[in-house]
């Protein structure tokens, strides 16, 4: 078990971590993308629902 933990610590030291500005930039990309796709899917859902209602009323 100790060997596993030492190996894990050694691997974590090799990781290249993002700095603060890169983290903020990437976080804003994720938030913008989530909002964009939520809006897009909301519009598609509304249009499909509208189409179904129109077909049901015939």
PDBQT receptor file of N, H, CA, C and O in Angstrom, charges set to zero:
ATOM      1  N   UNK A   1       0.824  -1.190   0.000  1.00  0.00    +0.000 N 
ATOM      2  CA  UNK A   1       0.000   0.000   0.000  1.00  0.00    +0.000 C 
ATOM      3  C   UNK A   1       0.872   1.260   0.000  1.00  0.00    +0.000 C 
ATOM      4  O   UNK A   1       0.582   2.223  -0.711  1.00  0.00    +0.000 OA
ATOM      5  N   UNK A   2       1.924   1.247   0.790  1.00  0.00    +0.000 N 
ATOM      6  H   UNK A   2       2.160   0.465   1.367  1.00  0.00    +0.000 HD
ATOM      7  CA  UNK A   2       2.808   2.410   0.861  1.00  0.00    +0.000 C 
ATOM      8  C   UNK A   2       3.491   2.632  -0.487  1.00  0.00    +0.000 C 
ATOM      9  O   UNK A   2       3.683   3.771  -0.912  1.00  0.00    +0.000 OA
ATOM     10  N   UNK A   3       3.853   1.542  -1.153  1.00  0.00    +0.000 N 
ATOM     11  H   UNK A   3       3.696   0.616  -0.808  1.00  0.00    +0.000 HD
ATOM     12  CA  UNK A   3       4.472   1.647  -2.482  1.00  0.00    +0.000 C 
ATOM     13  C   UNK A   3       3.508   2.318  -3.465  1.00  0.00    +0.000 C 
ATOM     14  O   UNK A   3       3.911   3.148  -4.280  1.00  0.00    +0.000 OA
ATOM     15  N   UNK A   4       2.244   1.948  -3.374  1.00  0.00    +0.000 N 
ATOM     16  H   UNK A   4       1.916   1.273  -2.713  1.00  0.00    +0.000 HD
ATOM     17  CA  UNK A   4       1.223   2.545  -4.242  1.00  0.00    +0.000 C 
ATOM     18  C   UNK A   4       1.112   4.055  -3.987  1.00  0.00    +0.000 C 
ATOM     19  O   UNK A   4       1.063   4.843  -4.931  1.00  0.00    +0.000 OA
ATOM     20  N   UNK A   5       1.073   4.446  -2.731  1.00  0.00    +0.000 N 
ATOM     21  H   UNK A   5       1.113   3.805  -1.964  1.00  0.00    +0.000 HD
ATOM     22  CA  UNK A   5       0.957   5.865  -2.375  1.00  0.00    +0.000 C 
ATOM     23  C   UNK A   5       2.181   6.635  -2.848  1.00  0.00    +0.000 C 
ATOM     24  O   UNK A   5       2.048   7.739  -3.377  1.00  0.00    +0.000 OA
ATOM     25  N   UNK A   6       3.365   6.074  -2.666  1.00  0.00    +0.000 N 
ATOM     26  H   UNK A   6       3.474   5.178  -2.236  1.00  0.00    +0.000 HD
ATOM     27  CA  UNK A   6       4.587   6.738  -3.133  1.00  0.00    +0.000 C 
ATOM     28  C   UNK A   6       4.582   6.886  -4.648  1.00  0.00    +0.000 C 
ATOM     29  O   UNK A   6       4.993   7.918  -5.179  1.00  0.00    +0.000 OA
ATOM     30  N   UNK A   7       4.116   5.853  -5.341  1.00  0.00    +0.000 N 
ATOM     31  H   UNK A   7       3.782   5.015  -4.910  1.00  0.00    +0.000 HD
ATOM     32  CA  UNK A   7       4.016   5.927  -6.798  1.00  0.00    +0.000 C 
ATOM     33  C   UNK A   7       3.029   6.992  -7.244  1.00  0.00    +0.000 C 
ATOM     34  O   UNK A   7       3.267   7.714  -8.212  1.00  0.00    +0.000 OA
ATOM     35  N   UNK A   8       1.917   7.079  -6.524  1.00  0.00    +0.000 N 
ATOM     36  H   UNK A   8       1.724   6.493  -5.738  1.00  0.00    +0.000 HD
ATOM     37  CA  UNK A   8       0.909   8.091  -6.838  1.00  0.00    +0.000 C 
ATOM     38  C   UNK A   8       1.468   9.488  -6.626  1.00  0.00    +0.000 C 
ATOM     39  O   UNK A   8       1.264  10.368  -7.462  1.00  0.00    +0.000 OA
ATOM     40  N   UNK A   9       2.158   9.700  -5.539  1.00  0.00    +0.000 N 
ATOM     41  H   UNK A   9       2.324   8.984  -4.860  1.00  0.00    +0.000 HD
ATOM     42  CA  UNK A   9       2.760  11.009  -5.256  1.00  0.00    +0.000 C 
ATOM     43  C   UNK A   9       3.786  11.363  -6.325  1.00  0.00    +0.000 C 
ATOM     44  O   UNK A   9       3.849  12.510  -6.766  1.00  0.00    +0.000 OA
ATOM     45  N   UNK A  10       4.583  10.396  -6.741  1.00  0.00    +0.000 N 
ATOM     46  H   UNK A  10       4.532   9.464  -6.382  1.00  0.00    +0.000 HD
ATOM     47  CA  UNK A  10       5.585  10.646  -7.785  1.00  0.00    +0.000 C 
ATOM     48  C   UNK A  10       4.914  11.042  -9.093  1.00  0.00    +0.000 C 
ATOM     49  O   UNK A  10       5.385  11.950  -9.778  1.00  0.00    +0.000 OA
ATOM     50  N   UNK A  11       3.824  10.377  -9.447  1.00  0.00    +0.000 N 
ATOM     51  H   UNK A  11       3.440   9.640  -8.891  1.00  0.00    +0.000 HD
ATOM     52  CA  UNK A  11       3.105  10.718 -10.680  1.00  0.00    +0.000 C 
ATOM     53  C   UNK A  11       2.458  12.096 -10.583  1.00  0.00    +0.000 C 
ATOM     54  O   UNK A  11       2.448  12.842 -11.562  1.00  0.00    +0.000 OA
ATOM     55  N   UNK A  12       1.920  12.443  -9.417  1.00  0.00    +0.000 N 
ATOM     56  H   UNK A  12       1.928  11.837  -8.621  1.00  0.00    +0.000 HD
ATOM     57  CA  UNK A  12       1.281  13.750  -9.242  1.00  0.00    +0.000 C 
ATOM     58  C   UNK A  12       2.302  14.886  -9.371  1.00  0.00    +0.000 C 
ATOM     59  O   UNK A  12       1.945  15.989  -9.785  1.00  0.00    +0.000 OA
ATOM     60  N   UNK A  13       3.549  14.632  -9.027  1.00  0.00    +0.000 N 
ATOM     61  H   UNK A  13       3.839  13.736  -8.691  1.00  0.00    +0.000 HD
ATOM     62  CA  UNK A  13       4.588  15.651  -9.179  1.00  0.00    +0.000 C 
ATOM     63  C   UNK A  13       4.924  15.899 -10.641  1.00  0.00    +0.000 C 
ATOM     64  O   UNK A  13       5.443  16.962 -10.984  1.00  0.00    +0.000 OA
ATOM     65  N   UNK A  14       4.634  14.929 -11.513  1.00  0.00    +0.000 N 
ATOM     66  H   UNK A  14       4.212  14.065 -11.235  1.00  0.00    +0.000 HD
ATOM     67  CA  UNK A  14       4.904  15.072 -12.945  1.00  0.00    +0.000 C 
ATOM     68  C   UNK A  14       3.807  15.850 -13.676  1.00  0.00    +0.000 C 
ATOM     69  O   UNK A  14       4.000  16.286 -14.811  1.00  0.00    +0.000 OA
ATOM     70  N   UNK A  15       2.668  16.018 -13.028  1.00  0.00    +0.000 N 
ATOM     71  H   UNK A  15       2.511  15.664 -12.106  1.00  0.00    +0.000 HD
ATOM     72  CA  UNK A  15       1.520  16.670 -13.668  1.00  0.00    +0.000 C 
ATOM     73  C   UNK A  15       1.806  18.151 -13.859  1.00  0.00    +0.000 C 
ATOM     74  O   UNK A  15       2.343  18.810 -12.968  1.00  0.00    +0.000 OA
ATOM     75  N   UNK A  16       1.443  18.669 -15.026  1.00  0.00    +0.000 N 
ATOM     76  H   UNK A  16       1.007  18.134 -15.749  1.00  0.00    +0.000 HD
ATOM     77  CA  UNK A  16       1.542  20.107 -15.284  1.00  0.00    +0.000 C 
ATOM     78  C   UNK A  16       0.196  20.737 -14.957  1.00  0.00    +0.000 C 
ATOM     79  O   UNK A  16      -0.796  20.483 -15.640  1.00  0.00    +0.000 OA
ATOM     80  N   UNK A  17       0.161  21.551 -13.922  1.00  0.00    +0.000 N 
ATOM     81  H   UNK A  17       0.967  21.758 -13.366  1.00  0.00    +0.000 HD
ATOM     82  CA  UNK A  17      -1.082  22.158 -13.472  1.00  0.00    +0.000 C 
ATOM     83  C   UNK A  17      -1.284  23.501 -14.161  1.00  0.00    +0.000 C 
ATOM     84  O   UNK A  17      -0.318  24.186 -14.495  1.00  0.00    +0.000 OA
ATOM     85  N   UNK A  18      -2.538  23.872 -14.372  1.00  0.00    +0.000 N 
ATOM     86  H   UNK A  18      -3.323  23.316 -14.101  1.00  0.00    +0.000 HD
ATOM     87  CA  UNK A  18      -2.861  25.169 -14.963  1.00  0.00    +0.000 C 
ATOM     88  C   UNK A  18      -2.628  26.277 -13.946  1.00  0.00    +0.000 C 
ATOM     89  O   UNK A  18      -2.755  26.070 -12.740  1.00  0.00    +0.000 OA
ATOM     90  N   UNK A  19      -2.278  27.474 -14.462  1.00  0.00    +0.000 N 
ATOM     91  H   UNK A  19      -2.174  27.642 -15.442  1.00  0.00    +0.000 HD
ATOM     92  CA  UNK A  19      -2.174  28.611 -13.551  1.00  0.00    +0.000 C 
ATOM     93  C   UNK A  19      -3.552  29.265 -13.419  1.00  0.00    +0.000 C 
ATOM     94  O   UNK A  19      -4.517  28.811 -14.034  1.00  0.00    +0.000 OA
ATOM     95  N   UNK A  20      -3.643  30.311 -12.631  1.00  0.00    +0.000 N 
ATOM     96  H   UNK A  20      -2.859  30.680 -12.132  1.00  0.00    +0.000 HD
ATOM     97  CA  UNK A  20      -4.932  30.935 -12.338  1.00  0.00    +0.000 C 
ATOM     98  C   UNK A  20      -5.647  31.488 -13.554  1.00  0.00    +0.000 C 
ATOM     99  O   UNK A  20      -6.858  31.316 -13.694  1.00  0.00    +0.000 OA
ATOM    100  N   UNK A  21      -4.904  32.159 -14.445  1.00  0.00    +0.000 N 
ATOM    101  H   UNK A  21      -3.920  32.299 -14.331  1.00  0.00    +0.000 HD
ATOM    102  CA  UNK A  21      -5.554  32.757 -15.616  1.00  0.00    +0.000 C 
ATOM    103  C   UNK A  21      -6.043  31.685 -16.587  1.00  0.00    +0.000 C 
ATOM    104  O   UNK A  21      -7.100  31.840 -17.199  1.00  0.00    +0.000 OA
ATOM    105  N   UNK A  22      -5.286  30.605 -16.731  1.00  0.00    +0.000 N 
ATOM    106  H   UNK A  22      -4.427  30.479 -16.234  1.00  0.00    +0.000 HD
ATOM    107  CA  UNK A  22      -5.722  29.503 -17.607  1.00  0.00    +0.000 C 
ATOM    108  C   UNK A  22      -6.966  28.824 -17.043  1.00  0.00    +0.000 C 
ATOM    109  O   UNK A  22      -7.876  28.453 -17.784  1.00  0.00    +0.000 OA
ATOM    110  N   UNK A  23      -6.991  28.667 -15.727  1.00  0.00    +0.000 N 
ATOM    111  H   UNK A  23      -6.252  28.967 -15.125  1.00  0.00    +0.000 HD
ATOM    112  CA  UNK A  23      -8.148  28.058 -15.086  1.00  0.00    +0.000 C 
ATOM    113  C   UNK A  23      -9.382  28.929 -15.267  1.00  0.00    +0.000 C 
ATOM    114  O   UNK A  23     -10.460  28.420 -15.572  1.00  0.00    +0.000 OA
ATOM    115  N   UNK A  24      -9.237  30.241 -15.082  1.00  0.00    +0.000 N 
ATOM    116  H   UNK A  24      -8.361  30.655 -14.834  1.00  0.00    +0.000 HD
ATOM    117  CA  UNK A  24     -10.365  31.160 -15.263  1.00  0.00    +0.000 C 
ATOM    118  C   UNK A  24     -10.854  31.142 -16.702  1.00  0.00    +0.000 C 
ATOM    119  O   UNK A  24     -12.060  31.116 -16.947  1.00  0.00    +0.000 OA
ATOM    120  N   UNK A  25      -9.931  31.155 -17.655  1.00  0.00    +0.000 N 
ATOM    121  H   UNK A  25      -8.951  31.177 -17.456  1.00  0.00    +0.000 HD
ATOM    122  CA  UNK A  25     -10.297  31.137 -19.072  1.00  0.00    +0.000 C 
ATOM    123  C   UNK A  25     -11.055  29.860 -19.416  1.00  0.00    +0.000 C 
ATOM    124  O   UNK A  25     -12.110  29.906 -20.048  1.00  0.00    +0.000 OA
ATOM    125  N   UNK A  26     -10.515  28.731 -19.001  1.00  0.00    +0.000 N 
ATOM    126  H   UNK A  26      -9.658  28.693 -18.487  1.00  0.00    +0.000 HD
ATOM    127  CA  UNK A  26     -11.155  27.456 -19.315  1.00  0.00    +0.000 C 
ATOM    128  C   UNK A  26     -12.516  27.329 -18.630  1.00  0.00    +0.000 C 
ATOM    129  O   UNK A  26     -13.454  26.776 -19.205  1.00  0.00    +0.000 OA
ATOM    130  N   UNK A  27     -12.622  27.839 -17.404  1.00  0.00    +0.000 N 
ATOM    131  H   UNK A  27     -11.860  28.288 -16.937  1.00  0.00    +0.000 HD
ATOM    132  CA  UNK A  27     -13.901  27.813 -16.697  1.00  0.00    +0.000 C 
ATOM    133  C   UNK A  27     -14.935  28.655 -17.422  1.00  0.00    +0.000 C 
ATOM    134  O   UNK A  27     -16.093  28.253 -17.538  1.00  0.00    +0.000 OA
ATOM    135  N   UNK A  28     -14.527  29.826 -17.916  1.00  0.00    +0.000 N 
ATOM    136  H   UNK A  28     -13.587  30.153 -17.822  1.00  0.00    +0.000 HD
ATOM    137  CA  UNK A  28     -15.478  30.672 -18.647  1.00  0.00    +0.000 C 
ATOM    138  C   UNK A  28     -15.901  30.007 -19.951  1.00  0.00    +0.000 C 
ATOM    139  O   UNK A  28     -17.055  30.146 -20.358  1.00  0.00    +0.000 OA
ATOM    140  N   UNK A  29     -15.005  29.291 -20.615  1.00  0.00    +0.000 N 
ATOM    141  H   UNK A  29     -14.067  29.178 -20.285  1.00  0.00    +0.000 HD
ATOM    142  CA  UNK A  29     -15.378  28.538 -21.823  1.00  0.00    +0.000 C 
ATOM    143  C   UNK A  29     -16.438  27.490 -21.502  1.00  0.00    +0.000 C 
ATOM    144  O   UNK A  29     -17.415  27.338 -22.235  1.00  0.00    +0.000 OA
ATOM    145  N   UNK A  30     -16.240  26.778 -20.413  1.00  0.00    +0.000 N 
ATOM    146  H   UNK A  30     -15.447  26.901 -19.817  1.00  0.00    +0.000 HD
ATOM    147  CA  UNK A  30     -17.185  25.726 -20.028  1.00  0.00    +0.000 C 
ATOM    148  C   UNK A  30     -18.545  26.330 -19.693  1.00  0.00    +0.000 C 
ATOM    149  O   UNK A  30     -19.575  25.810 -20.122  1.00  0.00    +0.000 OA
ATOM    150  N   UNK A  31     -18.557  27.421 -18.933  1.00  0.00    +0.000 N 
ATOM    151  H   UNK A  31     -17.720  27.843 -18.585  1.00  0.00    +0.000 HD
ATOM    152  CA  UNK A  31     -19.820  28.059 -18.560  1.00  0.00    +0.000 C 
ATOM    153  C   UNK A  31     -20.532  28.590 -19.792  1.00  0.00    +0.000 C 
ATOM    154  O   UNK A  31     -21.738  28.390 -19.939  1.00  0.00    +0.000 OA
ATOM    155  N   UNK A  32     -19.806  29.269 -20.686  1.00  0.00    +0.000 N 
ATOM    156  H   UNK A  32     -18.827  29.432 -20.566  1.00  0.00    +0.000 HD
ATOM    157  CA  UNK A  32     -20.410  29.790 -21.912  1.00  0.00    +0.000 C 
ATOM    158  C   UNK A  32     -20.969  28.657 -22.765  1.00  0.00    +0.000 C 
ATOM    159  O   UNK A  32     -22.080  28.759 -23.285  1.00  0.00    +0.000 OA
ATOM    160  N   UNK A  33     -20.206  27.584 -22.908  1.00  0.00    +0.000 N 
ATOM    161  H   UNK A  33     -19.304  27.502 -22.485  1.00  0.00    +0.000 HD
ATOM    162  CA  UNK A  33     -20.665  26.444 -23.710  1.00  0.00    +0.000 C 
ATOM    163  C   UNK A  33     -21.921  25.823 -23.113  1.00  0.00    +0.000 C 
ATOM    164  O   UNK A  33     -22.850  25.480 -23.845  1.00  0.00    +0.000 OA
ATOM    165  N   UNK A  34     -21.958  25.678 -21.805  1.00  0.00    +0.000 N 
ATOM    166  H   UNK A  34     -21.204  25.957 -21.210  1.00  0.00    +0.000 HD
ATOM    167  CA  UNK A  34     -23.128  25.095 -21.146  1.00  0.00    +0.000 C 
ATOM    168  C   UNK A  34     -24.360  25.966 -21.358  1.00  0.00    +0.000 C 
ATOM    169  O   UNK A  34     -25.441  25.448 -21.637  1.00  0.00    +0.000 OA
ATOM    170  N   UNK A  35     -24.207  27.289 -21.229  1.00  0.00    +0.000 N 
ATOM    171  H   UNK A  35     -23.328  27.709 -21.002  1.00  0.00    +0.000 HD
ATOM    172  CA  UNK A  35     -25.329  28.202 -21.444  1.00  0.00    +0.000 C 
ATOM    173  C   UNK A  35     -25.776  28.162 -22.896  1.00  0.00    +0.000 C 
ATOM    174  O   UNK A  35     -26.975  28.137 -23.174  1.00  0.00    +0.000 OA
ATOM    175  N   UNK A  36     -24.825  28.156 -23.828  1.00  0.00    +0.000 N 
ATOM    176  H   UNK A  36     -23.851  28.176 -23.602  1.00  0.00    +0.000 HD
ATOM    177  CA  UNK A  36     -25.150  28.117 -25.250  1.00  0.00    +0.000 C 
ATOM    178  C   UNK A  36     -25.930  26.858 -25.602  1.00  0.00    +0.000 C 
ATOM    179  O   UNK A  36     -26.981  26.933 -26.239  1.00  0.00    +0.000 OA
ATOM    180  N   UNK A  37     -25.416  25.695 -25.187  1.00  0.00    +0.000 N 
ATOM    181  H   UNK A  37     -24.562  25.634 -24.670  1.00  0.00    +0.000 HD
ATOM    182  CA  UNK A  37     -26.083  24.441 -25.530  1.00  0.00    +0.000 C 
ATOM    183  C   UNK A  37     -27.418  24.287 -24.814  1.00  0.00    +0.000 C 
ATOM    184  O   UNK A  37     -28.344  23.690 -25.364  1.00  0.00    +0.000 OA
ATOM    185  N   UNK A  38     -27.536  24.814 -23.599  1.00  0.00    +0.000 N 
ATOM    186  H   UNK A  38     -26.784  25.299 -23.152  1.00  0.00    +0.000 HD
ATOM    187  CA  UNK A  38     -28.824  24.778 -22.903  1.00  0.00    +0.000 C 
ATOM    188  C   UNK A  38     -29.845  25.612 -23.668  1.00  0.00    +0.000 C 
ATOM    189  O   UNK A  38     -30.989  25.192 -23.841  1.00  0.00    +0.000 OA
ATOM    190  N   UNK A  39     -29.432  26.798 -24.128  1.00  0.00    +0.000 N 
ATOM    191  H   UNK A  39     -28.503  27.139 -23.988  1.00  0.00    +0.000 HD
ATOM    192  CA  UNK A  39     -30.333  27.627 -24.930  1.00  0.00    +0.000 C 
ATOM    193  C   UNK A  39     -30.697  26.966 -26.241  1.00  0.00    +0.000 C 
ATOM    194  O   UNK A  39     -31.860  26.977 -26.645  1.00  0.00    +0.000 OA
ATOM    195  N   UNK A  40     -29.710  26.391 -26.908  1.00  0.00    +0.000 N 
ATOM    196  H   UNK A  40     -28.766  26.382 -26.579  1.00  0.00    +0.000 HD
ATOM    197  CA  UNK A  40     -29.956  25.709 -28.180  1.00  0.00    +0.000 C 
ATOM    198  C   UNK A  40     -30.935  24.554 -28.000  1.00  0.00    +0.000 C 
ATOM    199  O   UNK A  40     -31.891  24.419 -28.763  1.00  0.00    +0.000 OA
ATOM    200  N   UNK A  41     -30.693  23.722 -26.989  1.00  0.00    +0.000 N 
ATOM    201  H   UNK A  41     -29.916  23.831 -26.369  1.00  0.00    +0.000 HD
ATOM    202  CA  UNK A  41     -31.590  22.594 -26.743  1.00  0.00    +0.000 C 
ATOM    203  C   UNK A  41     -32.975  23.063 -26.308  1.00  0.00    +0.000 C 
ATOM    204  O   UNK A  41     -33.973  22.417 -26.629  1.00  0.00    +0.000 OA
ATOM    205  N   UNK A  42     -33.047  24.173 -25.585  1.00  0.00    +0.000 N 
ATOM    206  H   UNK A  42     -32.236  24.697 -25.324  1.00  0.00    +0.000 HD
ATOM    207  CA  UNK A  42     -34.344  24.732 -25.208  1.00  0.00    +0.000 C 
ATOM    208  C   UNK A  42     -35.133  25.165 -26.428  1.00  0.00    +0.000 C 
ATOM    209  O   UNK A  42     -36.337  24.918 -26.511  1.00  0.00    +0.000 OA
ATOM    210  N   UNK A  43     -34.467  25.809 -27.377  1.00  0.00    +0.000 N 
ATOM    211  H   UNK A  43     -33.490  26.009 -27.310  1.00  0.00    +0.000 HD
ATOM    212  CA  UNK A  43     -35.131  26.239 -28.613  1.00  0.00    +0.000 C 
ATOM    213  C   UNK A  43     -35.582  25.028 -29.428  1.00  0.00    +0.000 C 
ATOM    214  O   UNK A  43     -36.707  24.996 -29.925  1.00  0.00    +0.000 OA
ATOM    215  N   UNK A  44     -34.708  24.035 -29.564  1.00  0.00    +0.000 N 
ATOM    216  H   UNK A  44     -33.794  24.061 -29.160  1.00  0.00    +0.000 HD
ATOM    217  CA  UNK A  44     -35.068  22.819 -30.306  1.00  0.00    +0.000 C 
ATOM    218  C   UNK A  44     -36.255  22.127 -29.631  1.00  0.00    +0.000 C 
ATOM    219  O   UNK A  44     -37.181  21.687 -30.313  1.00  0.00    +0.000 OA
ATOM    220  N   UNK A  45     -36.236  22.027 -28.313  1.00  0.00    +0.000 N 
ATOM    221  H   UNK A  45     -35.484  22.384 -27.759  1.00  0.00    +0.000 HD
ATOM    222  CA  UNK A  45     -37.332  21.403 -27.580  1.00  0.00    +0.000 C 
ATOM    223  C   UNK A  45     -38.637  22.157 -27.821  1.00  0.00    +0.000 C 
ATOM    224  O   UNK A  45     -39.679  21.544 -28.051  1.00  0.00    +0.000 OA
ATOM    225  N   UNK A  46     -38.576  23.479 -27.767  1.00  0.00    +0.000 N 
ATOM    226  H   UNK A  46     -37.729  23.976 -27.580  1.00  0.00    +0.000 HD
ATOM    227  CA  UNK A  46     -39.772  24.289 -28.003  1.00  0.00    +0.000 C 
ATOM    228  C   UNK A  46     -40.312  24.061 -29.409  1.00  0.00    +0.000 C 
ATOM    229  O   UNK A  46     -41.516  23.880 -29.588  1.00  0.00    +0.000 OA
ATOM    230  N   UNK A  47     -39.431  24.066 -30.409  1.00  0.00    +0.000 N 
ATOM    231  H   UNK A  47     -38.453  24.213 -30.264  1.00  0.00    +0.000 HD
ATOM    232  CA  UNK A  47     -39.873  23.887 -31.794  1.00  0.00    +0.000 C 
ATOM    233  C   UNK A  47     -40.440  22.487 -32.037  1.00  0.00    +0.000 C 
ATOM    234  O   UNK A  47     -41.439  22.338 -32.740  1.00  0.00    +0.000 OA
ATOM    235  N   UNK A  48     -39.820  21.480 -31.469  1.00  0.00    +0.000 N 
ATOM    236  H   UNK A  48     -39.008  21.601 -30.898  1.00  0.00    +0.000 HD
ATOM    237  CA  UNK A  48     -40.349  20.116 -31.614  1.00  0.00    +0.000 C 
ATOM    238  C   UNK A  48     -41.707  20.014 -30.929  1.00  0.00    +0.000 C 
ATOM    239  O   UNK A  48     -42.633  19.416 -31.477  1.00  0.00    +0.000 OA
ATOM    240  N   UNK A  49     -41.833  20.585 -29.752  1.00  0.00    +0.000 N 
ATOM    241  H   UNK A  49     -41.081  21.071 -29.307  1.00  0.00    +0.000 HD
ATOM    242  CA  UNK A  49     -43.124  20.581 -29.054  1.00  0.00    +0.000 C 
ATOM    243  C   UNK A  49     -44.192  21.308 -29.844  1.00  0.00    +0.000 C 
ATOM    244  O   UNK A  49     -45.335  20.858 -29.914  1.00  0.00    +0.000 OA
ATOM    245  N   UNK A  50     -43.825  22.428 -30.439  1.00  0.00    +0.000 N 
ATOM    246  H   UNK A  50     -42.896  22.794 -30.382  1.00  0.00    +0.000 HD
ATOM    247  CA  UNK A  50     -44.758  23.186 -31.275  1.00  0.00    +0.000 C 
ATOM    248  C   UNK A  50     -45.192  22.348 -32.471  1.00  0.00    +0.000 C 
ATOM    249  O   UNK A  50     -46.374  22.316 -32.813  1.00  0.00    +0.000 OA
ATOM    250  N   UNK A  51     -44.246  21.674 -33.104  1.00  0.00    +0.000 N 
ATOM    251  H   UNK A  51     -43.285  21.700 -32.826  1.00  0.00    +0.000 HD
ATOM    252  CA  UNK A  51     -44.567  20.813 -34.240  1.00  0.00    +0.000 C 
ATOM    253  C   UNK A  51     -45.489  19.677 -33.849  1.00  0.00    +0.000 C 
ATOM    254  O   UNK A  51     -46.423  19.355 -34.583  1.00  0.00    +0.000 OA
ATOM    255  N   UNK A  52     -45.242  19.069 -32.710  1.00  0.00    +0.000 N 
ATOM    256  H   UNK A  52     -44.484  19.330 -32.113  1.00  0.00    +0.000 HD
ATOM    257  CA  UNK A  52     -46.093  17.968 -32.245  1.00  0.00    +0.000 C 
ATOM    258  C   UNK A  52     -47.500  18.480 -31.960  1.00  0.00    +0.000 C 
ATOM    259  O   UNK A  52     -48.480  17.827 -32.321  1.00  0.00    +0.000 OA
ATOM    260  N   UNK A  53     -47.610  19.641 -31.317  1.00  0.00    +0.000 N 
ATOM    261  H   UNK A  53     -46.814  20.170 -31.023  1.00  0.00    +0.000 HD
ATOM    262  CA  UNK A  53     -48.936  20.207 -31.041  1.00  0.00    +0.000 C 
ATOM    263  C   UNK A  53     -49.686  20.505 -32.328  1.00  0.00    +0.000 C 
ATOM    264  O   UNK A  53     -50.890  20.262 -32.420  1.00  0.00    +0.000 OA
ATOM    265  N   UNK A  54     -48.973  21.036 -33.332  1.00  0.00    +0.000 N 
ATOM    266  H   UNK A  54     -47.996  21.233 -33.257  1.00  0.00    +0.000 HD
ATOM    267  CA  UNK A  54     -49.621  21.314 -34.613  1.00  0.00    +0.000 C 
ATOM    268  C   UNK A  54     -50.106  20.026 -35.276  1.00  0.00    +0.000 C 
ATOM    269  O   UNK A  54     -51.198  19.999 -35.844  1.00  0.00    +0.000 OA
ATOM    270  N   UNK A  55     -49.319  18.975 -35.212  1.00  0.00    +0.000 N 
ATOM    271  H   UNK A  55     -48.432  18.998 -34.751  1.00  0.00    +0.000 HD
ATOM    272  CA  UNK A  55     -49.724  17.695 -35.797  1.00  0.00    +0.000 C 
ATOM    273  C   UNK A  55     -50.891  17.061 -35.034  1.00  0.00    +0.000 C 
ATOM    274  O   UNK A  55     -51.755  16.425 -35.638  1.00  0.00    +0.000 OA
ATOM    275  N   UNK A  56     -50.916  17.231 -33.730  1.00  0.00    +0.000 N 
ATOM    276  H   UNK A  56     -50.214  17.748 -33.239  1.00  0.00    +0.000 HD
ATOM    277  CA  UNK A  56     -51.983  16.639 -32.913  1.00  0.00    +0.000 C 
ATOM    278  C   UNK A  56     -53.315  17.359 -33.120  1.00  0.00    +0.000 C 
ATOM    279  O   UNK A  56     -54.373  16.753 -32.953  1.00  0.00    +0.000 OA
ATOM    280  N   UNK A  57     -53.278  18.634 -33.479  1.00  0.00    +0.000 N 
ATOM    281  H   UNK A  57     -52.418  19.126 -33.614  1.00  0.00    +0.000 HD
ATOM    282  CA  UNK A  57     -54.502  19.415 -33.651  1.00  0.00    +0.000 C 
ATOM    283  C   UNK A  57     -55.117  19.242 -35.028  1.00  0.00    +0.000 C 
ATOM    284  O   UNK A  57     -56.173  19.819 -35.290  1.00  0.00    +0.000 OA
ATOM    285  N   UNK A  58     -54.515  18.489 -35.901  1.00  0.00    +0.000 N 
ATOM    286  H   UNK A  58     -53.657  18.021 -35.688  1.00  0.00    +0.000 HD
ATOM    287  CA  UNK A  58     -55.068  18.292 -37.244  1.00  0.00    +0.000 C 
ATOM    288  C   UNK A  58     -56.200  17.340 -37.221  1.00  0.00    +0.000 C 
ATOM    289  O   UNK A  58     -56.788  17.054 -38.264  1.00  0.00    +0.000 OA
TER     290      UNK A  58
